[in-house]
Amino acid sequence: MSLLTRVLSGPPRALRQCLDCPPRCLPNALGRDLRAWRAADGPERSAVAARIRTGMLDGTYGGRVRRRALIRHERSAPRALADDLRRALDLPGEEARRSAVDRVVRGIDHGTYGVALRWPSPAQPPAVKYPSTASAQPEPPSPSGRPVTRGAAVTRRGVPWAAPDK
């Protein structure tokens, strides 16, 4: 089990397990925070553990640790979404259920459950598959009146226009 998996898996027990790693394997800032976690007690210890978890996701400890943390976060997102949705639907009362489901939907929009589950906002234009060939304005027709096409051979059949038969 990797250091990242152990630290991000949740309770302080995971942090205790990662203290077994040799110091040369840890970035300096992460080693410093783990020493602070070891020295702390009670609520301060929980705060340091939370700082370590968020530091791994926001890049405080370097790009490699961040990439691995994001991969772990993305892989656990569907499970977290299912758990939160199940908890929301099990609540008693229609109003409580509705507000809990709304919180889950807002979480999807904010990226709580990973960026793969987010949907584009309506204000964003649709993505273009080949941006290099897309133009903002349609091209005017050629002097002969035929439409201008890019990159495709114009044949007699199967295009917007057909050449007259001879």
C-alpha positions, 0 to 999 in steps of 0.5 A: 500500500502506498504512502498516499493511499495510507494517508488519504484513506481516512482516520489517523491510523493511516497517518500512523502507518505512513510514519513507518516510511523512510524519511528519504521517501517523503518530501520535506514539507510532508515530513515536517507535517508528519512530525507535527502530527506525531507531536500534537494531541487531541483536536490539534492532531485532527487539524494537522491530519486534515492539513496533510490530506488537503496538502496532498490534493492541492500540491503543497507537497509537490506534483508527484504527490498531488497527481497520486492524490488526485488519482486516488480522489477520482477513483474513490469519488463514485463510491463517495457519491453513492454513499452520500446519495444513499444517506440522503435518500434514507433520511426521514421526511420529504424536506430533509431528503430533498435538501440532502439530495440538493447538497449532493447535486451541488457537490457534483457541480463543485467537483466534490466527487471528482471532475469526471462527474462534473457537467459543463455550465450552460454558459459555456459553449459546446466543446469543439472536437477539432478546434484547429479546423473550426472557425467562429464565422462561416466562410463566405461562398467562393466567387463561383457560388459554391460553398467553401469546404476545408480538407475534404475533396468535393465530389459530385455526390455526397456534398452540399452541392453537385456539379452539373452533369455534362 
